[in-house]
Amino acid sequence: MTALAETVLAEPQDRPKDRPSRRNDRERVRPSTFLWLSPATALLVGLFLIPTGYAIYLGFTNMELLGPYAQHFNFTGMANFNRMVHDPVFWTSVKLTLIFVIGSGIIAQTVLGLALALLGQRVHVTVRASVGAIVILAWVLPEIAVAFIWYAFSQAGGTLSDLVGKSGTDLLSTVPLLIVCVANTWRGTAFSMLILSAGLRSVPEEVDEAAQLEGASYWRRLFRVTLPIMRPTIMVNMLLITIGTISDFTLIYAMTQGGPGTETAILPVYMYIQAFTFNALGYGSAIALALVLIGALLSIVYIRQLRPELKRAQ
């Protein structure tokens, strides 16, 4: 028995010397791995890294779409960014972009999506399915179709003008930013509804029932129990809305082309106007880089807000 015990105890000590552990097998990179990854790497480099690097380079040049600098352009350093800092229309466009993203995206879509998700918990399944189908239909429509629908909807004599009691008023010319914000909210609310509905299902029923037994009202349970538990889901939803809304171009350009004047020229539209209307491709690329920077800063804000949840997950 003693010799057998010594043999059994010695086996785990000798085993690592004889053969590597499974963890070492997983961590070892085989040469064939690079071969299998090479097509994906080529696509990533060719379709993303090279175009992105070239776009960044164009932001530091005086390249034009037409004219003397169309083919023979020069590296101009920070000239485009210096022009951007002193461009009042650019700063107006930044303000319009923030209003559009925060008003029609972060606030409106999140609040309406949460309201529809909460409504879906308390109504009959037939009502929930019907309302959900209508809301999702607006989301799955092509963006250009949504733009034409709201363009006709808000014209003089349109349905929206009749509803607000001003049938002879072209609302798209009178309050253009408000109309495009409403159109964007109408189209994108379904996404928030789906995300937040999934988040509501993750709230433990026992917690809500315990608060109900303590005498807490529905609204108190909502703000003190449900929403704090759903905080990571809400933040992720707002992050995705921000990324999608800040780059929105088709909806506004098809409805107003940035007008009247520059009243709806958010950064993607202003970038297009500078690059393809005024042929300043280098300056348009610089505006695109500024747009990416603003989106990155907003994303960092959300990620910092999610840091406590990420630490607990680790």
SULQUIBEL-V454950 format. One line per field, one symbol per residue. psi: psi as a letter, one per 40 degrees, with the letter a starting at -180 (. if undefined). burial: b if it has 16 or more other C-alpha atoms within 10 Angstrom, else e. A space follows every 50 residues. Layout:
BEGIN
psi: ???
burial: ???
END
This chain:
BEGIN
psi: ddddddddddddddddddiiidddddehhiddddddedddddddddeddd ddddddddefifhidiadeddgiihebedddddddehddddddddddddd dddecddddddddddddddddeiidddddddddddddddeiidddddddd dddeiheidddddefgdehgddddgddddddddddddedddddddddddd dehhdddddddddeehiddddddddddddeddddddddddddddddehdd dddddefeahbfdfgidddddddddedeegdddddddddddddddddddd dddddeddddddd.
burial: eeeeeeeeeeeeeeeeeeeeeeeeeeeeeeeeeeeeeeeeeeeeeeeeee eeeebbebbbbbbbbeeebeeeeeeeeebbbeebeeeeebebbbebbbbb bbbbbbebbbebbbebbbebeeeeeeebeeebeebbebbeeebeebbeeb bbbbbbbbbbbbeeeebebbbbbeebbbbbbbbbbbbbbbbbbbbbbebb eebeeeebeebeeeeeeeeebeeeebbebbebbbbbbbbbbbbebbbbbb bbbbbbbbbeebbbbbbbbbbbbbbeeebbbbbbbbbbbbbeeebeeebe ebbeebeeeeeeee
END
